[in-house]
Amino acid sequence: MDDIDRPIIEDVRSGNTRRFAEIVDRHKDRALTLACRLLGNREEAEEAVQDAFLRCFRALERFRGESRFSTWFYRILYNRCLTQLHRRGEAEEEAEPVDQEVLQSVAAEVEETSALRLLEEREMADILQEETDRLPSQYRSALLLFYVQEMRYEEISEVLALPMGTVKTHLFRAREMLKKRVLTRIEEAQSA
Amino acid sequence: MTQDLTHCSPEEIQSRIDGRLSPEELSRVDAHLAICPACARALEVFSRLDKSLRSFPLLRADASFTRAVMSRLPVRSAASRYSRVLIALPYVLALGLVVGTMLIAFFWSGALSGADVAATESFVDQGLDLIGGGVKTVAAGAVKWVEPLLSQHALNGSAWTVVSVCAVLVLLLVLDKVVLRRLFRGGAA
């Protein structure tokens, strides 16, 4: 597997610890984005990302290179965020059951989704960000890893420790929930 | 050629965007999209949602972030294989010394004859004559204590083994716990 972090990791493991800064520089923004979206608080997110980098450094000897370094690192970060959410009692939230009508056919919803086409790009982005933060944590995690971290299904499956089928389902449901919520927001705005 | 009038499922449309359809599925979905305005519009909407999600803004960590992480790295557990070898070296040498002593004692105790013991005593006596009388008295007492150990029948091989294992255990117990933890755990996450 092609892993651009691998040569640096090998160097760090050989004792050149200063090169770990390159790893931090490379991943800090995406890691912070993920942690902040999961925790909803920048200060806590920064602390979580720092902790994740430290844990990762201490455990480097155990990294066998079977997956990409980034996958391994994001798994550490995700677990750290999950622990934080557990402490707040938020990690156990149940995902909303998917609306079966939504899954049946596209044709029935074409009329309402046409409203989405009218939405301004900027407005759409703002609403999506707000609504993403309100998704159940497991859907939100899958969605962020896919879109922000640009991970493949296999990598997301490894980070979240979930079967690939479950990852696909979470992603699909996350998108559907987002779409429905964005539509609701548009309707609310129109009726106001 | 028949037209596929079955509407695409949302999953199929999303998979079309993600590029995860097989060639057969792709040609079937594309054939339907070409003749179905409803599914084509849905594809457009899904694509727009997808595009917006992909352009999620990245948060930027402060410039000091990397320095903060680097300053928190544990200096001594730098995971260097070389540093581990250096830390381990004195303990390996000590262990080797104990094991070596054990082996020499084991074979020696079985090989010494009475004449060898007498010669050793004589050699020690001569050496002690050169030292002051007080020291000689103390040393003579020590020789008396050591004498049974040098005897062929005082300690057999098994007894020497037990003594040596005990010595190794004592050595391990007095080792610095922090150093041992670093050696064997390497700083777990």
Interface residues (C-beta under 8 A of the other chain):
Chain A: V12 R13 S14 G15 T17 R18 F20 A21 V24 D25 K28 D29 R30 L32 T33 C36 R42 A45 E46 V49 Q50 F53 L54 R55 C56 F57 R58 A59 L60 E61 R62 I76 V102 L103 Q104 S105 V106 A107 E109 V110 T113 S114 L116 R117 E121 M124 A125 L128 Q129 T132 L143 L144 Y147 V148 F172 R175 E176 L178 K179 V182
Chain B: H7 C8 S9 P10 E11 I13 Q14 A38 C39 R41 A42 E44 V45 F46 R48 L49 S52 L53 R54 S55 F56 P57 L58 L59 R60 A61 F65 T66 A68 V69 M70 R72 L73 P74 S77 A78 A79 S80 R81 Y82 S83 G186 G187 A188 A189
